Amino acid sequence: MKLNVQHIHIRSTDAVDTLIEDRIIALQPRLQIDEANVRLEHRREISPAFHVHVHLVTPGPDVLAEGRDHTIRAAIEKVMADLEQKITNRWLKRTQRVKSNLQSPSALRTKRN
């Protein structure tokens, strides 16, 4: 997995970069991530000032999330929670589709008899 972290008007710190890396790596067991692009911004002219955008490149459709908050850590946590929710929803949708495909043939057999 390739991880790109872009800082705009924010100083890069080991704590923030490690937090991002650990949270994205934690998503790996549920989703194959080929590339992760993270943009951290501090915009003084708007409130909340911190903006985080994450783009996960995957073999299927890419996963995008963004969030804003008054601290960079809170914005990161919001984005990561949104990513986890999207990945969970994708997994549940896939599971439901497999279950419905498995049940369809047996349902058709009972109607014929």
Backbone as JSON Lines, residues from 0, in Angstrom:
{"i":0,"aa":"M","n":[0.84,-1.17,0.0],"ca":[0.0,0.0,0.0],"c":[0.89,1.24,0.0]}
{"i":1,"aa":"K","n":[0.51,2.18,-0.83],"ca":[1.22,3.45,-0.91],"c":[0.41,4.49,-0.15]}
{"i":2,"aa":"L","n":[1.06,5.22,0.77],"ca":[0.38,6.24,1.58],"c":[0.97,7.6,1.27]}
{"i":3,"aa":"N","n":[0.12,8.53,0.82],"ca":[0.53,9.91,0.55],"c":[-0.21,10.83,1.51]}
{"i":4,"aa":"V","n":[0.54,11.6,2.28],"ca":[-0.07,12.57,3.2],"c":[0.4,13.95,2.78]}
{"i":5,"aa":"Q","n":[-0.56,14.8,2.47],"ca":[-0.27,16.16,2.02],"c":[-0.71,17.12,3.12]}
{"i":6,"aa":"H","n":[0.19,18.0,3.54],"ca":[-0.1,18.99,4.58],"c":[-0.21,20.37,3.94]}
{"i":7,"aa":"I","n":[-1.34,21.02,4.15],"ca":[-1.54,22.37,3.62],"c":[-1.78,23.29,4.81]}
{"i":8,"aa":"H","n":[-0.84,24.18,5.05],"ca":[-0.87,25.14,6.16],"c":[-0.89,24.44,7.52]}
{"i":9,"aa":"I","n":[-0.33,23.23,7.57],"ca":[-0.22,22.47,8.81],"c":[1.19,21.89,8.87]}
{"i":10,"aa":"R","n":[1.8,21.99,10.01],"ca":[3.12,21.41,10.19],"c":[2.98,19.91,10.36]}
{"i":11,"aa":"S","n":[3.82,19.16,9.68],"ca":[3.8,17.7,9.77],"c":[4.41,17.28,11.11]}
{"i":12,"aa":"T","n":[3.65,16.48,11.86],"ca":[4.16,15.96,13.13],"c":[4.09,14.44,13.1]}
{"i":13,"aa":"D","n":[4.99,13.81,13.83],"ca":[5.01,12.35,13.89],"c":[3.72,11.8,14.48]}
{"i":14,"aa":"A","n":[3.18,12.48,15.48],"ca":[1.97,11.99,16.15],"c":[0.79,11.93,15.18]}
{"i":15,"aa":"V","n":[0.59,12.98,14.41],"ca":[-0.54,13.03,13.47],"c":[-0.31,12.04,12.33]}
{"i":16,"aa":"D","n":[0.89,12.02,11.79],"ca":[1.18,11.11,10.69],"c":[1.07,9.64,11.12]}
{"i":17,"aa":"T","n":[1.52,9.32,12.32],"ca":[1.41,7.97,12.85],"c":[-0.05,7.59,13.08]}
{"i":18,"aa":"L","n":[-0.86,8.53,13.58],"ca":[-2.28,8.29,13.79],"c":[-2.96,7.93,12.47]}
{"i":19,"aa":"I","n":[-2.69,8.7,11.44],"ca":[-3.28,8.45,10.12],"c":[-2.83,7.09,9.59]}
{"i":20,"aa":"E","n":[-1.54,6.83,9.66],"ca":[-1.0,5.56,9.15],"c":[-1.61,4.37,9.89]}
{"i":21,"aa":"D","n":[-1.67,4.44,11.21],"ca":[-2.21,3.32,11.99],"c":[-3.68,3.08,11.68]}
{"i":22,"aa":"R","n":[-4.46,4.15,11.56],"ca":[-5.9,3.99,11.31],"c":[-6.16,3.44,9.91]}
{"i":23,"aa":"I","n":[-5.37,3.83,8.93],"ca":[-5.57,3.31,7.58],"c":[-5.11,1.86,7.48]}
{"i":24,"aa":"I","n":[-4.01,1.54,8.11],"ca":[-3.53,0.16,8.12],"c":[-4.55,-0.75,8.82]}
{"i":25,"aa":"A","n":[-5.25,-0.24,9.82],"ca":[-6.26,-1.03,10.52],"c":[-7.43,-1.4,9.6]}
{"i":26,"aa":"L","n":[-7.63,-0.65,8.51],"ca":[-8.71,-0.95,7.56],"c":[-8.33,-2.07,6.59]}
{"i":27,"aa":"Q","n":[-7.04,-2.37,6.48],"ca":[-6.55,-3.34,5.51],"c":[-7.21,-4.72,5.58]}
{"i":28,"aa":"P","n":[-7.49,-5.29,6.76],"ca":[-8.09,-6.63,6.76],"c":[-9.47,-6.69,6.1]}
{"i":29,"aa":"R","n":[-10.2,-5.59,6.14],"ca":[-11.55,-5.59,5.57],"c":[-11.61,-5.09,4.13]}
{"i":30,"aa":"L","n":[-10.56,-4.42,3.68],"ca":[-10.57,-3.83,2.34],"c":[-9.15,-3.79,1.81]}
{"i":31,"aa":"Q","n":[-8.95,-4.25,0.59],"ca":[-7.63,-4.17,-0.02],"c":[-7.42,-2.73,-0.48]}
{"i":32,"aa":"I","n":[-6.43,-2.07,0.09],"ca":[-6.14,-0.68,-0.25],"c":[-4.83,-0.65,-1.03]}
{"i":33,"aa":"D","n":[-4.9,-0.2,-2.28],"ca":[-3.69,-0.1,-3.1],"c":[-2.95,1.21,-2.82]}
{"i":34,"aa":"E","n":[-3.71,2.27,-2.62],"ca":[-3.12,3.59,-2.39],"c":[-4.05,4.4,-1.52]}
{"i":35,"aa":"A","n":[-3.47,5.18,-0.6],"ca":[-4.25,6.07,0.27],"c":[-3.7,7.48,0.13]}
{"i":36,"aa":"N","n":[-4.56,8.4,-0.28],"ca":[-4.19,9.8,-0.41],"c":[-4.92,10.6,0.66]}
{"i":37,"aa":"V","n":[-4.16,11.26,1.52],"ca":[-4.73,12.01,2.63],"c":[-4.29,13.46,2.5]}
{"i":38,"aa":"R","n":[-5.26,14.37,2.59],"ca":[-4.95,15.81,2.53],"c":[-5.43,16.46,3.83]}
{"i":39,"aa":"L","n":[-4.49,17.08,4.55],"ca":[-4.79,17.78,5.79],"c":[-4.66,19.28,5.52]}
{"i":40,"aa":"E","n":[-5.72,20.04,5.85],"ca":[-5.71,21.47,5.59],"c":[-6.1,22.25,6.83]}
{"i":41,"aa":"H","n":[-5.51,23.43,6.95],"ca":[-5.92,24.37,7.98],"c":[-6.31,25.67,7.26]}
{"i":42,"aa":"R","n":[-7.59,25.97,7.31],"ca":[-8.11,27.18,6.66],"c":[-8.55,28.16,7.74]}
{"i":43,"aa":"R","n":[-7.79,29.21,7.92],"ca":[-8.06,30.17,8.99],"c":[-9.32,30.98,8.76]}
{"i":44,"aa":"E","n":[-9.7,31.15,7.49],"ca":[-10.81,32.05,7.18],"c":[-12.19,31.42,7.41]}
{"i":45,"aa":"I","n":[-12.26,30.11,7.62],"ca":[-13.56,29.48,7.85],"c":[-13.56,28.72,9.17]}
{"i":46,"aa":"S","n":[-14.75,28.41,9.63],"ca":[-14.88,27.66,10.87],"c":[-15.79,26.48,10.62]}
{"i":47,"aa":"P","n":[-15.47,25.3,11.03],"ca":[-14.23,24.85,11.66],"c":[-13.05,24.88,10.7]}
{"i":48,"aa":"A","n":[-11.89,25.15,11.24],"ca":[-10.73,25.46,10.43],"c":[-10.0,24.25,9.85]}
{"i":49,"aa":"F","n":[-10.14,23.1,10.47],"ca":[-9.38,21.93,10.0],"c":[-10.23,21.06,9.1]}
{"i":50,"aa":"H","n":[-9.65,20.69,7.96],"ca":[-10.34,19.89,6.94],"c":[-9.45,18.72,6.57]}
{"i":51,"aa":"V","n":[-10.03,17.52,6.55],"ca":[-9.3,16.3,6.2],"c":[-10.05,15.61,5.07]}
{"i":52,"aa":"H","n":[-9.32,15.22,4.04],"ca":[-9.9,14.51,2.9],"c":[-9.08,13.24,2.68]}
{"i":53,"aa":"V","n":[-9.77,12.08,2.57],"ca":[-9.09,10.8,2.37],"c":[-9.68,10.13,1.13]}
{"i":54,"aa":"H","n":[-8.79,9.66,0.26],"ca":[-9.17,8.94,-0.96],"c":[-8.44,7.62,-0.93]}
{"i":55,"aa":"L","n":[-9.2,6.53,-0.8],"ca":[-8.62,5.19,-0.8],"c":[-8.82,4.56,-2.17]}
{"i":56,"aa":"V","n":[-7.73,4.2,-2.82],"ca":[-7.78,3.55,-4.13],"c":[-7.84,2.05,-3.87]}
{"i":57,"aa":"T","n":[-8.91,1.41,-4.37],"ca":[-9.13,-0.01,-4.14],"c":[-9.37,-0.71,-5.48]}
{"i":58,"aa":"P","n":[-9.32,-2.04,-5.52],"ca":[-9.6,-2.74,-6.77],"c":[-11.01,-2.48,-7.3]}
{"i":59,"aa":"G","n":[-11.98,-2.27,-6.42],"ca":[-13.34,-1.94,-6.83],"c":[-13.5,-0.43,-6.85]}
{"i":60,"aa":"P","n":[-14.69,0.04,-6.53],"ca":[-14.88,1.49,-6.46],"c":[-14.02,2.09,-5.34]}
{"i":61,"aa":"D","n":[-13.47,3.26,-5.59],"ca":[-12.67,3.95,-4.58],"c":[-13.57,4.41,-3.45]}
{"i":62,"aa":"V","n":[-12.96,4.62,-2.28],"ca":[-13.69,5.08,-1.1],"c":[-13.18,6.48,-0.77]}
{"i":63,"aa":"L","n":[-14.11,7.42,-0.66],"ca":[-13.78,8.81,-0.36],"c":[-14.47,9.24,0.93]}
{"i":64,"aa":"A","n":[-13.79,10.08,1.7],"ca":[-14.39,10.64,2.91],"c":[-13.71,11.95,3.22]}
{"i":65,"aa":"E","n":[-14.49,12.87,3.78],"ca":[-13.9,14.12,4.24],"c":[-14.65,14.6,5.46]}
{"i":66,"aa":"G","n":[-13.94,15.38,6.27],"ca":[-14.54,15.9,7.49],"c":[-13.86,17.17,7.94]}
{"i":67,"aa":"R","n":[-14.6,17.92,8.75],"ca":[-14.1,19.18,9.31],"c":[-14.33,19.19,10.81]}
{"i":68,"aa":"D","n":[-13.43,19.85,11.5],"ca":[-13.62,20.05,12.94],"c":[-12.69,21.16,13.41]}
{"i":69,"aa":"H","n":[-12.79,21.45,14.7],"ca":[-11.99,22.55,15.27],"c":[-10.58,22.12,15.65]}
{"i":70,"aa":"T","n":[-10.31,20.82,15.7],"ca":[-8.95,20.32,15.92],"c":[-8.64,19.29,14.84]}
{"i":71,"aa":"I","n":[-7.37,19.14,14.54],"ca":[-6.98,18.21,13.48],"c":[-7.28,16.77,13.87]}
{"i":72,"aa":"R","n":[-7.07,16.43,15.13],"ca":[-7.34,15.06,15.58],"c":[-8.83,14.73,15.48]}
{"i":73,"aa":"A","n":[-9.69,15.66,15.86],"ca":[-11.13,15.43,15.78],"c":[-11.57,15.27,14.32]}
{"i":74,"aa":"A","n":[-10.99,16.05,13.43],"ca":[-11.32,15.94,12.0],"c":[-10.87,14.59,11.46]}
{"i":75,"aa":"I","n":[-9.69,14.13,11.87],"ca":[-9.19,12.82,11.44],"c":[-10.11,11.72,11.95]}
{"i":76,"aa":"E","n":[-10.51,11.8,13.21],"ca":[-11.4,10.78,13.78],"c":[-12.74,10.74,13.06]}
{"i":77,"aa":"K","n":[-13.28,11.9,12.69],"ca":[-14.54,11.93,11.94],"c":[-14.39,11.23,10.59]}
{"i":78,"aa":"V","n":[-13.31,11.52,9.9],"ca":[-13.08,10.92,8.59],"c":[-12.89,9.42,8.71]}
{"i":79,"aa":"M","n":[-12.13,8.98,9.68],"ca":[-11.89,7.56,9.85],"c":[-13.17,6.81,10.23]}
{"i":80,"aa":"A","n":[-14.0,7.43,11.06],"ca":[-15.3,6.81,11.39],"c":[-16.17,6.7,10.14]}
{"i":81,"aa":"D","n":[-16.14,7.73,9.3],"ca":[-16.91,7.69,8.05],"c":[-16.38,6.6,7.12]}
{"i":82,"aa":"L","n":[-15.06,6.47,7.02],"ca":[-14.48,5.42,6.19],"c":[-14.86,4.03,6.69]}
{"i":83,"aa":"E","n":[-14.78,3.83,8.01],"ca":[-15.14,2.53,8.58],"c":[-16.61,2.21,8.3]}
{"i":84,"aa":"Q","n":[-17.47,3.21,8.39],"ca":[-18.9,3.0,8.12],"c":[-19.12,2.63,6.66]}
{"i":85,"aa":"K","n":[-18.45,3.33,5.75],"ca":[-18.6,3.04,4.32],"c":[-18.09,1.64,3.99]}
{"i":86,"aa":"I","n":[-16.97,1.25,4.57],"ca":[-16.42,-0.08,4.31],"c":[-17.33,-1.16,4.88]}
{"i":87,"aa":"T","n":[-17.88,-0.92,6.07],"ca":[-18.8,-1.88,6.67],"c":[-20.06,-2.0,5.83]}
{"i":88,"aa":"N","n":[-20.6,-0.89,5.36],"ca":[-21.8,-0.93,4.5],"c":[-21.52,-1.68,3.21]}
{"i":89,"aa":"R","n":[-20.35,-1.48,2.64],"ca":[-19.98,-2.17,1.41],"c":[-19.9,-3.68,1.66]}
{"i":90,"aa":"W","n":[-19.32,-4.06,2.78],"ca":[-19.19,-5.47,3.12],"c":[-20.57,-6.09,3.36]}
{"i":91,"aa":"L","n":[-21.45,-5.37,4.09],"ca":[-22.8,-5.88,4.35],"c":[-23.59,-6.03,3.05]}
{"i":92,"aa":"K","n":[-23.45,-5.07,2.17],"ca":[-24.16,-5.13,0.89],"c":[-23.7,-6.34,0.09]}
{"i":93,"aa":"R","n":[-22.4,-6.58,0.06],"ca":[-21.85,-7.73,-0.65],"c":[-22.34,-9.04,-0.03]}
{"i":94,"aa":"T","n":[-22.37,-9.09,1.3],"ca":[-22.84,-10.29,2.0],"c":[-24.32,-10.54,1.7]}
{"i":95,"aa":"Q","n":[-25.13,-9.51,1.7],"ca":[-26.55,-9.66,1.39],"c":[-26.76,-10.15,-0.04]}
{"i":96,"aa":"R","n":[-25.96,-9.66,-0.94],"ca":[-26.07,-10.07,-2.34],"c":[-25.72,-11.55,-2.49]}
{"i":97,"aa":"V","n":[-24.68,-11.99,-1.81],"ca":[-24.29,-13.4,-1.87],"c":[-25.39,-14.26,-1.26]}
{"i":98,"aa":"K","n":[-25.93,-13.85,-0.12],"ca":[-26.99,-14.62,0.52],"c":[-28.22,-14.71,-0.38]}
{"i":99,"aa":"S","n":[-28.6,-13.6,-1.01],"ca":[-29.79,-13.62,-1.86],"c":[-29.55,-14.48,-3.1]}
{"i":100,"aa":"N","n":[-28.34,-14.49,-3.62],"ca":[-28.02,-15.34,-4.77],"c":[-28.06,-16.82,-4.39]}
{"i":101,"aa":"L","n":[-27.64,-17.13,-3.18],"ca":[-27.67,-18.52,-2.73],"c":[-29.1,-18.99,-2.47]}
{"i":102,"aa":"Q","n":[-29.97,-18.1,-2.03],"ca":[-31.33,-18.48,-1.7],"c":[-32.24,-18.53,-2.91]}
{"i":103,"aa":"S","n":[-31.93,-17.83,-3.96],"ca":[-32.8,-17.77,-5.12],"c":[-33.07,-19.12,-5.76]}
{"i":104,"aa":"P","n":[-32.08,-19.94,-6.05],"ca":[-32.36,-21.22,-6.71],"c":[-33.28,-22.12,-5.88]}
{"i":105,"aa":"S","n":[-33.1,-22.18,-4.58],"ca":[-33.95,-23.03,-3.75],"c":[-35.38,-22.5,-3.72]}
{"i":106,"aa":"A","n":[-35.54,-21.19,-3.75],"ca":[-36.87,-20.61,-3.78],"c":[-37.57,-20.95,-5.09]}
{"i":107,"aa":"L","n":[-36.83,-20.99,-6.18],"ca":[-37.41,-21.34,-7.46],"c":[-37.82,-22.81,-7.5]}
{"i":108,"aa":"R","n":[-37.05,-23.68,-6.88],"ca":[-37.36,-25.11,-6.86],"c":[-38.66,-25.37,-6.11]}
{"i":109,"aa":"T","n":[-38.88,-24.68,-5.01],"ca":[-40.09,-24.92,-4.22],"c":[-41.33,-24.43,-4.96]}
{"i":110,"aa":"K","n":[-41.22,-23.42,-5.78],"ca":[-42.37,-22.91,-6.53],"c":[-42.78,-23.9,-7.64]}
{"i":111,"aa":"R","n":[-41.83,-24.59,-8.2],"ca":[-42.12,-25.52,-9.3],"c":[-42.82,-26.77,-8.8]}
{"i":112,"aa":"N","n":[-42.51,-27.21,-7.6],"ca":[-43.1,-28.45,-7.07],"c":[-44.47,-28.25,-6.66]}
